[in-house]
Amino acid sequence: MLGVIVNVITVILGSLIGLLFKKGIPERVSKAAMIGLGACTLYIGISGSLVGKNTLLLIVSVVLGVIVGTLLNIDSGINKLATKVEEKFKKDGKGVSVAEGLVSATLLFCVGSMTVTGSIQAGLTGDNSVLITKAMLDLVSSMMLASSLGIGVLLSSVAVFVIQGGLVLLAGLISPVMSAGAINEMTCAGSILIIMIGTNLMGITKIKVADFLPAILFAPVIYNIVPLLEKLWSLIVS
C-alpha cells in the first residue's frame, strides 16, 4: 500500500498548493488556465484511447455504461453527496461546483493503465515503482486542477485511496481476468471519459461524465466474455 499512500499524499499536497495560489489568480487568468488544462486533458484522453484495439467493444461498453449510469442516476447522486460540502466552500454561487472538481479529478487520477497495472503490480509483487511514478505526475496535475476547480480536487484524494487501495487488495482476485488486452480496453473506455472532461473544462460541453462510469467496468468484462461466446458459437455451428 506504500505506492497508494504516496499517491494520496501527492494529490493532497498538490491540491493544497493549487488552492493556495487560486486566491491570487485573476478570474480571466483562471479561465484561460481552465481552457489550457482542458486541452491537455483532451490530449491525455486521446492518447489513452488509442491503446484500444476493438472499436465495437468500445461502442458497446460506452452505450451500456451510460444506460446503466443514467438509470442509476450516478451524476445526480454524486452531486447530492457534494451539496453539503459545496455549501460550505462555495460563496454566493461563485466558483466551480465541488462535484465537478471531485468527479473530474477522480477520473483523471484513477482511470488509466498506470492505475490498474500499478495497483495490480503492487498487490501481486510489492513493486510500487509504477504507482510512485504516477504519484509524481498527479502532484503536478492536482496543482493545476485545484487552482481551477477548487476543493473538489482535494476531496478526490479519498477516491484515489479507495480505488487504488481496493485494486491492490483485490489484485489476487482480478489478475486472472485483467490481461494486457483487458487493461487496454478498460483504459480506452476510461480515456473516452477523460476526453469528455476535457471538453467540459474548455466550456465546449456540459456532459454528465459520472453517468458514463460503468463503461469502465463493462470494457474488461465484455473483452473476456467475447472469446467465450465465440467458442460457444463454434461448438454450435460445428
Backbone hydrogen bonds, N-H to C=O, Kabsch-Sander energy under -0.5 kcal/mol:
donor,donor_aa,acceptor,acceptor_aa,energy
5,I,1,M,-2.5
6,V,2,L,-2.5
7,N,3,G,-2.1
8,V,4,V,-2.5
9,I,5,I,-2.3
10,T,6,V,-2.2
11,V,7,N,-2.0
12,I,8,V,-2.4
13,L,9,I,-2.9
14,G,10,T,-2.9
15,S,11,V,-2.4
16,L,12,I,-2.4
17,I,13,L,-2.1
18,G,14,G,-2.4
19,L,15,S,-2.7
20,L,16,L,-2.1
21,F,17,I,-2.2
22,K,18,G,-1.5
23,K,19,L,-0.8
23,K,20,L,-0.5
24,G,21,F,-1.1
25,I,22,K,-1.5
30,S,26,P,-2.4
31,K,27,E,-2.6
32,A,28,R,-1.7
33,A,29,V,-2.5
34,M,30,S,-2.1
35,I,31,K,-1.9
36,G,32,A,-2.2
37,L,33,A,-2.9
38,G,34,M,-2.4
39,A,35,I,-2.2
40,C,36,G,-2.2
41,T,37,L,-2.4
42,L,38,G,-2.3
43,Y,39,A,-1.9
44,I,40,C,-2.2
45,G,41,T,-2.6
46,I,42,L,-3.0
47,S,43,Y,-2.5
48,G,44,I,-2.2
49,S,45,G,-2.2
50,L,46,I,-1.0
50,L,47,S,-0.5
51,V,48,G,-1.4
52,G,49,S,-1.0
55,T,53,K,-0.6
58,L,54,N,-1.8
59,I,55,T,-2.5
60,V,56,L,-2.6
61,S,57,L,-2.5
62,V,58,L,-2.6
63,V,59,I,-2.6
64,L,60,V,-2.8
65,G,61,S,-2.3
66,V,62,V,-2.5
67,I,63,V,-1.9
68,V,64,L,-2.5
69,G,65,G,-2.9
70,T,66,V,-2.4
71,L,67,I,-2.3
72,L,68,V,-2.4
73,N,69,G,-0.7
74,I,69,G,-2.0
77,G,73,N,-2.1
78,I,74,I,-2.5
79,N,75,D,-2.1
80,K,76,S,-2.2
81,L,77,G,-2.0
82,A,78,I,-1.7
83,T,79,N,-0.8
83,T,80,K,-0.6
84,K,80,K,-0.6
86,E,82,A,-2.9
87,E,83,T,-2.2
88,K,84,K,-0.8
88,K,85,V,-0.8
89,F,85,V,-1.4
90,K,86,E,-2.5
91,K,89,F,-0.6
94,K,91,K,-2.5
101,G,97,S,-1.8
102,L,98,V,-2.7
103,V,99,A,-2.9
104,S,100,E,-2.4
105,A,101,G,-2.2
106,T,102,L,-2.3
107,L,103,V,-2.4
108,L,104,S,-2.1
109,F,105,A,-2.7
110,C,106,T,-2.4
111,V,107,L,-1.6
112,G,110,C,-0.5
116,V,112,G,-1.9
117,T,113,S,-2.8
118,G,113,S,-0.5
118,G,114,M,-1.5
119,S,115,T,-1.9
120,I,116,V,-2.5
121,Q,117,T,-2.7
122,A,118,G,-2.2
123,G,119,S,-2.2
124,L,120,I,-2.4
125,T,121,Q,-2.6
126,G,121,Q,-0.8
126,G,122,A,-0.9
127,D,121,Q,-0.9
128,N,126,G,-0.7
132,I,128,N,-2.4
133,T,129,S,-2.1
134,K,130,V,-2.4
135,A,131,L,-2.0
136,M,132,I,-1.5
137,L,133,T,-1.4
138,D,134,K,-2.6
139,L,135,A,-1.6
140,V,136,M,-1.1
141,S,137,L,-2.2
142,S,138,D,-2.9
143,M,139,L,-1.3
144,M,140,V,-1.9
145,L,141,S,-2.8
146,A,142,S,-2.6
147,S,143,M,-1.6
148,S,144,M,-0.7
148,S,145,L,-1.1
149,L,145,L,-4.2
150,G,146,A,-1.5
152,G,149,L,-0.6
153,V,150,G,-1.6
154,L,150,G,-0.5
155,L,151,I,-1.9
156,S,152,G,-1.0
157,S,154,L,-1.6
158,V,155,L,-1.5
159,A,155,L,-0.6
160,V,156,S,-2.3
161,F,157,S,-2.0
162,V,158,V,-2.5
163,I,159,A,-3.1
164,Q,160,V,-2.0
165,G,160,V,-0.6
165,G,161,F,-1.7
166,G,162,V,-2.0
167,L,163,I,-2.1
168,V,164,Q,-2.1
169,L,165,G,-2.2
170,L,166,G,-2.2
171,A,168,V,-0.8
173,L,170,L,-1.1
174,I,170,L,-2.2
175,S,171,A,-1.9
177,V,174,I,-1.1
178,M,174,I,-1.4
179,S,177,V,-1.3
183,I,179,S,-2.5
184,N,180,A,-2.2
185,E,181,G,-2.2
186,M,182,A,-2.2
187,T,183,I,-2.7
188,C,184,N,-2.4
189,A,185,E,-2.3
190,G,186,M,-2.4
191,S,187,T,-2.3
192,I,188,C,-1.4
193,L,189,A,-1.1
194,I,190,G,-1.6
195,I,191,S,-2.2
196,M,192,I,-1.7
197,I,193,L,-2.0
198,G,194,I,-2.2
199,T,195,I,-2.1
200,N,196,M,-2.1
201,L,197,I,-2.8
202,M,198,G,-1.6
203,G,200,N,-1.4
204,I,199,T,-2.2
205,T,199,T,-1.3
209,V,207,I,-1.8
211,D,208,K,-1.4
212,F,209,V,-2.1
213,L,210,A,-1.5
215,A,212,F,-2.0
216,I,213,L,-1.8
217,L,213,L,-0.6
217,L,214,P,-0.7
218,F,214,P,-2.2
219,A,215,A,-2.0
221,V,217,L,-1.2
222,I,218,F,-3.1
223,Y,219,A,-2.2
224,N,220,P,-1.7
225,I,221,V,-1.6
226,V,222,I,-2.5
228,L,224,N,-0.6
229,L,225,I,-2.2
230,E,226,V,-2.4
231,K,227,P,-2.1
232,L,228,L,-2.2
233,W,229,L,-2.6
234,S,230,E,-2.2
235,L,231,K,-1.8
236,I,232,L,-1.9
237,V,233,W,-2.6
238,S,234,S,-1.4
